[in-house]
Amino acid sequence: MRELVFRNLFSTESKKRDICVEETVRSNGFTSKIVKRSTYFVTNVSHVDSKAEFNKWLIEKKLNPSSNKKRFHIMKHHSDREKKDMVYCKARGNFHAVVGQDIYNIVFVHFLKFETESIPKGG
């Protein structure tokens, strides 16, 4: 049996978009679950009136590379007692999008989880 759940949530008040896909597969005594989730937040909007202002903003961002730092984590968990294996991957960072004369600073969090569990015989 295969089950797929898709969610796409958007909030204008918090300037947030949350996209989640969950897939569960049950076959041959095993259950596999994969969760993929991406969350985006608009944290700042800068307005530029001229190309010179945009170039000044761009130079400031290049001189401060710590503001574009990305983080990536991988965690693994194994349980003999529960007969489960789990792997979590999480990435966090930010990027900029230019729309007209507005520059949006967007923070993202991507989360990926793999989970495998054996189903006890007779259960």
Secondary structure, DSSP 8 states (H G I E B T S, - for coil): -EEEEEEEEEETTTTEEEEEEEEEEEETTEEEEEEEEEEEEEEEEEE-SSHHHHHHHHHHHHH-GGGG--EEEEEEEEETTTTEEEEEEEEEEEEEEEETTEEEEEEEEEEEEEEEEE--TT-
